[in-house]
Amino acid sequence: MGSWAARLAPLTRRISRKYDPKFSFLRDVQKVGTREAEGMLILAIVLISLALVFYTIGVWAERLKKTLTWPHVALFGLGLLFDASGTEVMRRIAAAGNSTMSNAPDGSLAQILSITMAITGLIALILMAVHFFWALIVMIKGTERAKAIFHKFSVTVWAIWLVPYLTGMVSSMVA
C-alpha cells in the first residue's frame, strides 16, 4: 500500500478536471495558453491576498478594540468575498488542467501540500462564512457581552484560514 496521498491522487485529479460544460469560461480556459493561465493565476493570487489583507485587518482591529463593530463585519465580508472569488478562479484553473500542482507526481510534497490546501481551504471558507454571518447576527441581535467576546472566535478562524494560505504558497514554491 502506498501513502494516503498516493491513494487520493487519482481521485483528486478526477475531481479537479471535471467541470460543468454550461460555464463557457471553463471552455475558454481550456483553450488558453500558458501566458493566459499565468494571468489567471496572478488574478487568483491577488484575490486571495486581498482576502488576507481585509480579513487580517478586520480580525485584529476587532481584537484591539475588544468589541465587534460594523466596520469589522464589513472587513470580514470583504475577506470572505475575495477569498471565495480567488478560490473559484483557482478551481477553474485546476479544472482546465493548467495547474502545475494538478500534474505533480503521486506522493510528492507538492501533491501532499496541494491536497492539504484543498481540504483546509474548504474548511476555512466555510468557517469564514459562518464567522461573517455570526458577526451579522451578533451585531443585529447580540448583547454587548456577545460583541465583547466575539474576537476569540475571530482569531481562531483567522488562524485556521492561514493554513491553506500558507500551504498554497509553499506548494507553489516546491511544485
GIURUR-V978146 format. One record per pair of residues at least 4 apart in sequence whose C-alpha atoms are under 6 Angstrom apart, sorted by the first residue. I is the first residue (numbers start at 1). GAP is how many residues later the second one is. D is the distance in whole Angstrom. If there is no record, write none. Layout:
# GIURUR-V978146
i: {I I}
gap: {GAP GAP}
d: {D D}
This chain:
# GIURUR-V978146
i: {2 5 5 6 6 16 16 17 18 30 32 44 44 44 45 47 47 48 48 51 51 51 51 52 54 54 55 55 57 58 58 58 59 62 62 62 63 66 67 67 68 76 79 80 82 83 93 94 94 104 110 110 110 110 113 113 113 116 117 117 117 117 120 120 121 124 127 130 137 138 142 146 162 164 167 171}
gap: {4 102 107 100 101 78 79 78 77 66 4 42 45 46 4 35 39 35 38 4 28 31 32 4 21 25 21 24 4 14 17 18 95 4 5 6 88 82 80 81 79 56 4 4 4 4 5 4 5 7 4 61 64 65 4 54 58 4 4 47 50 51 4 44 43 37 4 4 4 4 4 4 4 4 4 4}
d: {6 5 6 5 5 6 5 4 6 5 6 4 6 6 6 5 5 5 5 6 4 5 5 6 5 5 5 5 6 5 5 6 6 6 6 6 5 6 5 4 5 6 6 6 6 6 6 6 5 6 6 5 6 5 6 6 5 6 5 4 6 6 6 6 5 5 6 6 6 4 6 6 6 6 6 6}
